[in-house]
Amino acid sequence: MDTHKQDFVNQDGQPFGGVVENILPTTNEDEMKKLMAGLDSEQSYREHKCWRQYITVIVSVVFVLFQLYATLSGVLTAQILRASHLAFVQFLAFLLFPPTKKSPKNTLPWYDVVLAIIGAACWIYIVINFQSLVRRSGNNTVFDVAIGIIGILILFESCRRIVGLPIMIIASVFVIYAFAGKYLPGFLHHRGYSLQRVVCHLFYNTEGIMGTPIGACSTFIFLFILFGALLEKTGIGQFFIDMCNSIAGGASGGPAKVAVLSSALLGTVSGSSVSNTVGSGSFTIPMMKRLGYKGEFAGAVEASASTGGQLMPPIMGAAAFLMAESLGLPYLTIVRAAIVPAILYFTGIFITVHLEAKKLGLKGLPREELPKFIPLFLHNGYMILPLVVIIYFLCAGKTAVFAALMGIIACLAVGLGVSLVDLVKGRKPSFGSKDLIEVMCAAARNIISVAIACGMAGIIIGIVTLTGLGLKLGAGLVALAGGKLLLTLMFTMVASIILGMGAPTTANYLITSTITAAAIIQLNVEPLAAHMFAFYFGIIADVTPPVALAAIAGAAIARAKPMKTAVNATKLAIGAFIIPYMFVYNPKMLMIGASFTTIMFIIATAVIGMFGVSVALEGYGLRFTGILHGSGKSKTVVAALDVVERLLFAFAGFMCIIPESKTDIIGLAIMFVLVTYQMILNKFKK
């Protein structure tokens, strides 16, 4: 948005007298980087100078070019491509990421150089000796085993640095189980495996580290990360914010609604909850606070909306691509299944934000000082062309790889076109060779954490397939729940949230889908619904106390209390705790065997249900809940009546949300009575 004057108004309609440039952003670029590095290990990387910078840049550019060559040519076998991918990842991991968050970021210790070279060499060993390794498969030499052990240990160290301890500890437990299982009683017992068998299964097989997750990471996930880096370079983030300001900035509580809409759109570019929160939050959170929202609520709005960015099609979190690969479904099927749940999630947040604004009497930004949608779209609408291209090719039935490649070409075409216009008008080109190199470096850096998480998940999956533990744990989980689907889902939810507090979404999804999704499927649940269930709760862990990284990031920008912000974010994201249960019990919500009419009815009743739940949480609908609110009567009586009305709204909301015709009728009837009752009270008050 242009930095011309924009006065904000309070609940009395009086201007605050501020201008956009005086309040935005409150956090400068260095502070944002420091904030992200403190919260997210993936953002705590070195920014090399002098000769070290050239090495990093050269390796990153070669990495990207190699990936594009491998994708376009198709001449490399799966094992060689995956091993080469891991070699680049391991080399860059130790060049870019220090041992701890507090380690100096302007130096490169000799031991990191050694680890980078050895880590890459272990995977290059597979590339060079591939034919020999295939011939002696099952009869590997002592040297093969030694290389495998070193490669696995270095992968563990890079995981500790970049992804975090939780997944490293879990993977370690699984490896120990492979050796110690023969000493365990009951369903955990197995015959035991030798060091050679375990190492070779994990390091050289496509059922271990080089399994399906790394296969997806080295192909279309990498391409979509490159696409996201290119798209971000075009300045589409600011365009999304400007566009959302033109749509919702003038509405009641406008900046908060802008935060919800822009975060939903920005989620298609960045797959990290923390980066989304910090990136758009540095703009939206100060606006919300200036308008009159409390800091804890402003930070929570941005955190909950940014976390949901990974749920928003067409480009979702990396785990969505892994879901498509593990289920053997086209990515378009995953995108189509995610549409209705994503709409409901963001609708729930939007409704709560609106009710909070009405409750506080907050106005919007002056309409005459907001950007106009049509002129804005005509001037900058070309920026969404790459997204349109990807959606078109996905809908046309093309593979995710092809769609990503076409999106990358579209991004380059847009960048080149804008630069040509700049040159014609005598301006400095907006997108040049330096920008392209920066994009390649960003893509190479961003894939590191995903690849390492996929590699660690491959270790877990490898042990599960080697020992048969997956079926045993699945059966154990079902037995623990007494064969009850609801209890099994609740256990899965708790496991996903706990795991998500310390592991990134990708790793969380891979682990929970391997173990718990199988248990849910045993209870005759649609496989896609079971995997989507694990996916949702892995993501929502970013706003769930006590860790709630996205909420902490929002609180830091808002200068608010982290735990209170996290609680508010959980309240705003209540839909994410309800929606997964809905699509498990009624897969039609995922567009599985559902007609257009059925889907529209499900959306309509669920939105009404979300309204009821939001009113119950906010204590405000068309007016404050509780017939005696503000009457000066006994506080006990006022509070009791308030609780009763809130419970009625919550009950009606849940009845509408439950995907059954009978419950919909009950919920709609109660909701009609409650809304009519509030309308009458409002009229009577006037």
Secondary structure as GFF3:
##gff-version 3
##sequence-region A 1 686
A	DSSP	alpha_helix	20	23	.	.	.	ID=ss1
A	DSSP	alpha_helix	29	39	.	.	.	ID=ss2
A	DSSP	three_ten_helix	41	43	.	.	.	ID=ss3
A	DSSP	alpha_helix	50	73	.	.	.	ID=ss4
A	DSSP	alpha_helix	78	96	.	.	.	ID=ss5
A	DSSP	alpha_helix	110	128	.	.	.	ID=ss6
A	DSSP	alpha_helix	130	135	.	.	.	ID=ss7
A	DSSP	alpha_helix	142	162	.	.	.	ID=ss8
A	DSSP	alpha_helix	165	180	.	.	.	ID=ss9
A	DSSP	three_ten_helix	181	183	.	.	.	ID=ss10
A	DSSP	three_ten_helix	186	188	.	.	.	ID=ss11
A	DSSP	alpha_helix	195	203	.	.	.	ID=ss12
A	DSSP	alpha_helix	212	216	.	.	.	ID=ss13
A	DSSP	pi_helix	217	221	.	.	.	ID=ss14
A	DSSP	alpha_helix	222	233	.	.	.	ID=ss15
A	DSSP	alpha_helix	236	248	.	.	.	ID=ss16
A	DSSP	alpha_helix	254	266	.	.	.	ID=ss17
A	DSSP	alpha_helix	273	291	.	.	.	ID=ss18
A	DSSP	alpha_helix	295	307	.	.	.	ID=ss19
A	DSSP	three_ten_helix	308	311	.	.	.	ID=ss20
A	DSSP	alpha_helix	318	327	.	.	.	ID=ss21
A	DSSP	alpha_helix	331	360	.	.	.	ID=ss22
A	DSSP	three_ten_helix	367	369	.	.	.	ID=ss23
A	DSSP	alpha_helix	373	380	.	.	.	ID=ss24
A	DSSP	three_ten_helix	381	384	.	.	.	ID=ss25
A	DSSP	alpha_helix	385	395	.	.	.	ID=ss26
A	DSSP	alpha_helix	400	424	.	.	.	ID=ss27
A	DSSP	alpha_helix	433	467	.	.	.	ID=ss28
A	DSSP	alpha_helix	469	480	.	.	.	ID=ss29
A	DSSP	alpha_helix	485	500	.	.	.	ID=ss30
A	DSSP	alpha_helix	505	522	.	.	.	ID=ss31
A	DSSP	alpha_helix	527	540	.	.	.	ID=ss32
A	DSSP	three_ten_helix	541	543	.	.	.	ID=ss33
A	DSSP	alpha_helix	549	558	.	.	.	ID=ss34
A	DSSP	alpha_helix	562	572	.	.	.	ID=ss35
A	DSSP	alpha_helix	574	585	.	.	.	ID=ss36
A	DSSP	three_ten_helix	587	590	.	.	.	ID=ss37
A	DSSP	alpha_helix	596	618	.	.	.	ID=ss38
A	DSSP	alpha_helix	635	657	.	.	.	ID=ss39
A	DSSP	alpha_helix	661	685	.	.	.	ID=ss40
###
